[in-house]
Amino acid sequence: MSHQASRAFQVLLVEDDPGDAGLIRNALKDKRIGSFEETWVTSLGEAREIMDAVQFDVVLLDLSLPDSQGLETVRGGLEAARDMPVVVLTGRDDEELALRILEMGAQDYLVKGRHDADALLRALRHALARARTERALRRSEALLSGILDNTLDAVWSATWPDFQVIFVSRSIENIFGWPQDVFQSNPRLWFESIVPEDRPVSESGLKKLLSEGCADVEYRVRKPSGEMVWVRERSKVIFRPMGGPERVDGVFTDVTRQREAEQKLAQKPVDGIGANPSPNEIMRNVAARGGNMTRTLRDDRSDSLKQNSRS
């Protein structure tokens, strides 16, 4: 049995009614679903103080307390709990209130007098399981975000077919010169940044994406500073398991250095050839070099034979 399964879960009970607190404390003694140890306080102020010093596995929070009422209790309890899962207890059977409480971040909502010990314990175990899953997801998201933010390429994802930006990595700022949040709020910003003469290239890439599901194009964009850079855009439609398109994922790469290097190489004169030579000029020069090389090797071999005969 693992340590997680064998140890007792620490529960903070925030309840000002001694009768309700007694029922809950008795229910927590039931070992059929798990082992729980509770700490009981009667106000939100006490709960804040103890949560600053102790890490609990789950918090049971009454909605009506001497120093706080209603949704303000939920807000204050969630702020104090930080990553600790919170299950709210209330005497009101109100679906709209329950929805508000869950939207604020509580893991569950129980109506007093409408649940038995089994329901309470199941709610606690489910809250603990969901909290573990959420923490693992946040860690994975933080890890992925850290990796993407430290890559030179900008990774992005958009909805299909309206291309609303879902995610874009921070590297977009280095390539396009616009802040990450501005790029996310204006999905047309990338197109508006493209040099007007190169927009047909981007449009042809979009047509290919729509017809074939992927595209790979290069064009120039102008940053707010006026600097112009070459960008390679690779994009792909992502499909749902059962068929239809779900979103578009893509990568922007700054290829300015490669483009500049290619341009310099194309303009650099080669022996006997000017800049931007024709294929015929290149072939004639290679043939001439081949003839010169053959004569040089023949002359070197003749000199070597003469030296050997003298010796």
Helices and strands as residue ranges (DSSP letters): H 3-6, E 9-14, H 18-27, E 36-41, H 44-53, E 58-62, E 64-65, E 68-69, H 70-81, E 86-90, H 95-104, E 108-111, H 117-149, E 154-159, E 165-168, H 172-176, H 180-185, H 189-193, G 196-198, H 199-212, E 214-222, E 228-239, E 245-254, H 256-267, H 279-310
